[in-house]
Amino acid sequence: MFGADYGWVPEYMDFKYYYKTLGVLPDASADEIKRAFRKAARKYHPDINPDADAASKFKEVNEAYEVLKDAEKRAAYDQLGQPPPSGGGGFQPPPDWGRGSDFSQGAPDNQEAYSDFFETLFRRGAQPHAGMHGQGGSDSHAKIEIDIADAYTGAARVLSMRSPVVGPNGKVSLKDRNISVRIPKGIYEGQHIRLAGQGAPSLGAGPSGDLFLEVTFSPHPIYHAVVKDLFLDLPITPWEAALGGHVVMPTPDGKVDLQIPPNARSGQKLRLKGKGLPGTPAGDIFATLKIVNPNVSTDKERAVFEKMATEMDFDPRAQLERAAS
């Protein structure tokens, strides 16, 4: 699957021409690839072949088959095109390589058996792989970005994705498709939405794998979320901070009436229990008070502050002077 950004910076490396390694053409079917792998594996198996380079050849054959037997890995690999000409400074995958895909999942654990090319392109974020041991397709992973408001109410989305499909002749190609997604009410960042049967197709007669969408929140100009709790800075006037009172504060679920205590401090946090993301229990909203001074522009406004300066016995730096003495 292709669609999200992992922020990955590719490096130069030696290109691995997997079709050449197995001795098949790029349009070879899955059965042709399997037969070629078995033939090459028998030829280079270290228990059978005494040649000094048999072990390294055997590793190359296994690595090539690890990619070409998997519909999603093969489709992504095919997007890389032909290897660079010799002396061209090595191969560098496109900047959007792996965008939205965890097709690396299910890669074998023995890292010493694989090249830097494989490790870099196909192993990031390895997780269980349904197609490794059974007949079903592998699970796929991508990210879906939603608004915080969607998490309050639930929502529906239609995702446009490009996914590998297996043709009647076993050849894998990419096909655009739309997938309907229901966003559950109360979901929070980092949770996953599972879409059964929407993962990579099976190369045999088994079912397709599942698609797992990791939820991320779009940046919000007011709030940021930590699990089910929301946090924001709440501006208040100097007189609201001094005298206390009610202020109206917006939340994703509507406006609420918030009580500011007298003599409130800048940086003081007020908690609105149960007003965060819905759930059992629901999250909270934490409003951090931020005292904002007005722009004094008229004689009348200036007189108000001059009167405060004259009549109020207040030194905010007194504690500093005591500590320094």
C-alpha positions in Angstrom: 0.0 0.0 0.0 1.2 3.5 -0.7 0.0 6.7 0.9 1.8 8.0 4.0 5.1 9.6 4.8 7.6 7.9 7.1 10.2 10.6 6.9 12.8 8.2 5.6 16.0 9.3 3.9 17.3 6.7 1.4 21.1 6.1 1.0 23.1 4.9 -1.9 23.6 1.2 -2.2 24.3 -1.6 -4.6 21.2 -2.5 -6.6 20.0 -6.1 -6.5 18.5 -7.4 -9.7 16.4 -10.1 -8.2 14.9 -11.3 -11.5 18.4 -11.9 -12.9 19.4 -13.7 -9.7 16.7 -16.2 -10.2 17.1 -16.3 -14.0 13.5 -15.2 -14.8 12.0 -12.4 -16.8 10.3 -9.4 -15.0 6.9 -10.6 -16.2 7.4 -14.1 -14.8 4.4 -15.7 -13.0 4.4 -16.7 -9.4 4.8 -20.4 -10.4 7.7 -19.6 -12.7 9.5 -17.7 -9.9 8.9 -20.6 -7.4 10.3 -23.1 -9.9 13.3 -21.0 -10.6 14.0 -20.5 -6.9 13.8 -24.2 -6.2 16.2 -25.0 -9.0 18.7 -22.3 -7.9 18.4 -23.3 -4.2 19.3 -26.9 -5.1 22.2 -25.7 -7.3 23.8 -23.5 -4.7 22.9 -25.2 -1.4 26.2 -25.4 0.7 25.4 -29.0 1.6 25.4 -30.0 -2.0 27.7 -27.5 -3.8 31.3 -27.4 -2.5 32.3 -24.2 -4.4 33.7 -21.4 -2.3 31.0 -19.0 -3.4 28.1 -21.4 -3.1 27.0 -20.0 0.3 26.9 -16.4 -0.9 25.0 -17.4 -4.1 22.5 -19.4 -1.9 21.9 -16.2 0.2 21.3 -14.1 -2.9 18.8 -16.6 -4.2 16.9 -16.7 -0.9 16.9 -12.9 -0.8 15.5 -12.6 -4.3 12.8 -15.1 -3.6 11.9 -13.4 -0.3 11.0 -10.3 -2.4 9.5 -11.8 -5.6 7.3 -14.3 -3.8 5.5 -11.6 -1.9 2.9 -9.7 -4.1 3.3 -6.4 -2.3 7.1 -6.5 -2.0 7.4 -7.4 -5.7 5.0 -4.7 -6.9 7.0 -2.1 -4.9 10.3 -3.5 -6.2 9.1 -3.3 -9.7 8.5 0.4 -9.2 12.3 0.9 -8.8 12.9 0.1 -12.5 16.2 -1.0 -13.9 19.5 -1.0 -12.0 21.7 2.0 -12.5 24.6 1.8 -15.0 27.9 0.6 -13.6 30.1 3.4 -12.3 27.0 5.5 -11.7 27.7 5.9 -8.0 25.3 3.3 -6.7 21.5 3.1 -6.5 19.3 5.4 -4.5 15.6 4.6 -4.2 13.1 7.5 -4.8 12.4 9.8 -1.9 8.9 8.5 -1.6 10.0 4.9 -1.4 7.9 3.0 1.2 5.4 5.9 1.5 2.5 4.5 3.5 3.7 0.9 3.3 5.0 -1.5 5.9 5.5 -4.2 3.2 8.8 -4.9 5.0 6.7 -6.7 7.6 7.4 -10.4 7.9 11.0 -10.1 6.9 13.1 -13.0 8.3 15.0 -12.3 11.5 18.4 -13.4 10.3 19.8 -10.0 9.2 23.2 -11.4 8.3 21.7 -13.3 5.5 20.5 -10.3 3.6 22.1 -7.4 1.8 22.0 -3.7 2.7 19.6 -3.3 -0.3 17.1 -5.7 1.3 17.6 -4.4 4.8 17.0 -0.8 3.8 14.0 -1.3 1.6 12.2 -4.3 3.0 12.8 -4.7 6.7 11.7 -1.5 8.3 9.0 -2.1 11.0 8.9 -5.9 10.5 5.9 -7.6 12.1 4.1 -10.9 11.7 3.4 -11.8 8.1 0.4 -14.0 7.3 1.6 -15.1 4.0 5.0 -16.4 5.2 3.7 -19.7 6.5 0.2 -20.1 5.2 -1.7 -19.6 1.9 -3.1 -16.2 2.8 -1.8 -12.8 1.7 0.2 -10.7 4.0 -1.2 -7.9 6.2 -0.6 -4.4 5.0 0.0 -1.2 7.1 -0.6 2.4 6.4 -1.5 5.7 8.2 -4.7 7.7 8.1 -4.8 11.3 9.2 -8.0 12.6 10.7 -9.2 15.8 12.5 -9.6 15.8 16.3 -13.3 16.6 15.7 -13.7 13.3 13.8 -12.5 11.5 16.9 -15.2 13.2 18.9 -18.1 12.3 16.7 -16.9 9.4 14.5 -16.7 9.8 10.7 -16.5 8.0 7.4 -13.7 8.3 4.8 -13.0 6.9 1.4 -9.3 6.2 0.8 -7.8 6.0 -2.6 -5.0 3.5 -2.6 -2.7 1.8 -5.1 -2.4 -1.9 -4.2 -0.8 -5.0 -5.9 -3.2 -7.5 -7.5 -2.4 -10.9 -8.9 -3.6 -11.4 -12.5 -4.8 -14.7 -14.0 -1.3 -15.5 -15.2 0.2 -14.9 -11.8 1.8 -11.5 -12.8 1.5 -8.8 -10.1 0.5 -5.3 -11.1 -0.7 -2.2 -9.2 -4.3 -1.2 -9.3 -6.0 1.9 -7.9 -9.0 1.3 -5.7 -11.2 3.1 -3.2 -11.7 1.7 0.3 -14.5 2.9 2.7 -13.3 3.4 6.2 -15.4 4.1 9.3 -13.7 6.2 12.0 -14.9 5.0 15.4 -16.0 7.6 17.9 -13.4 8.1 20.7 -10.4 6.7 18.7 -7.1 8.3 19.6 -3.7 8.8 17.9 -1.7 5.7 17.6 -4.6 3.3 17.6 -5.2 1.1 14.5 -8.3 0.5 12.4 -8.4 -3.1 11.0 -10.0 -3.7 7.6 -10.3 -7.4 7.1 -9.4 -8.7 3.7 -8.1 -5.4 2.4 -4.4 -6.3 2.7 -2.1 -7.9 0.1 -3.7 -10.6 -2.1 -2.6 -14.2 -1.8 -0.5 -15.7 -4.5 -2.4 -18.9 -4.2 -6.0 -19.6 -3.4 -6.0 -18.2 0.1 -7.6 -15.1 1.4 -6.1 -11.6 1.2 -4.4 -10.2 4.3 -5.8 -7.4 6.4 -5.1 -3.7 6.2 -4.2 -1.9 9.4 -4.5 1.9 9.4 -2.6 3.7 12.2 -4.5 6.9 13.2 -2.8 10.2 13.3 -4.3 13.6 14.1 -4.0 16.6 11.8 -2.3 19.6 13.4 -4.9 21.8 15.2 -4.5 25.5 15.8 -5.8 25.3 19.4 -5.5 21.8 20.8 -3.0 19.0 21.0 -4.0 15.5 22.1 -2.2 13.1 24.4 -4.1 9.8 24.3 -7.7 10.9 25.2 -6.8 14.2 26.9 -6.7 17.5 25.1 -4.4 20.4 26.0 -4.7 24.1 25.1 -3.5 27.6 26.2 -6.4 29.8 27.4 -5.8 33.5 27.2 -7.3 35.6 30.0 -7.2 39.3 30.8 -5.3 40.7 33.9 -8.6 41.6 35.6 -10.0 38.1 34.9 -6.9 36.6 36.5 -7.2 39.0 39.5 -10.9 39.0 40.1 -11.9 35.5 38.7 -15.1 35.0 36.9 -16.6 33.0 34.1 -15.2 32.7 30.6 -16.6 30.9 27.6 -14.1 28.4 26.1 -14.5 26.5 22.8 -14.0 22.7 22.8 -14.4 20.3 19.9 -17.7 19.3 21.4 -19.0 22.9 21.7 -18.6 25.9 24.0 -18.3 25.4 27.8 -18.5 27.9 30.7 -15.3 27.8 32.7 -14.8 29.3 36.2 -11.6 31.3 36.6 -10.6 31.4 40.3 -9.6 34.7 41.9 -5.9 35.5 41.9 -5.2 33.0 39.1 -1.7 32.6 37.9 -0.3 32.5 34.4 0.6 28.8 33.7 -2.1 27.6 36.1 -3.9 24.5 34.7 -7.7 24.1 34.9 -9.2 20.6 34.3 -12.5 19.9 32.6 -13.1 16.3 33.6 -14.7 14.1 30.9 -14.6 16.8 28.2 -11.7 15.2 26.3 -12.1 12.4 23.7 -15.2 10.2 24.3 -14.7 6.8 25.9 -15.1 4.8 29.1 -13.7 6.7 30.8 -13.6 9.8 28.6 -10.6 12.0 28.5 -10.2 15.4 30.1 -9.4 18.9 28.8 -6.5 20.8 30.4 -6.6 24.6 29.9 -3.3 26.4 30.8 -4.0 30.0 31.7 -2.1 32.6 29.8 -2.5 36.2 31.1 -2.5 38.6 28.2 -2.0 42.4 28.7 -4.1 44.8 26.6 -2.5 47.2 24.2 -2.8 50.6 26.0 -3.5 53.2 23.4 -5.7 55.9 24.9 -5.2 58.4 27.8 -8.2 56.8 29.6 -6.6 53.3 29.4 -3.3 54.6 30.5 -4.9 56.3 33.5 -6.3 53.0 34.6 -2.9 51.4 34.7 -1.3 54.5 36.4 -4.0 54.3 39.1 -3.2 50.6 39.6 0.5 51.4 39.9 -0.2 54.1 42.5 -2.7 52.3 44.6 -1.6 48.7 44.5 1.3 47.5 46.7 2.6 44.8 44.4 6.2 43.9 43.5 6.4 40.7 41.3 10.2 40.8 41.8 10.2 40.8 45.5 11.0 37.1 45.8 14.0 37.6 43.5 15.4 40.3 45.6 14.9 38.2 48.8 16.6 35.2 47.2 19.6 37.4 46.0 20.2 39.1 49.4 
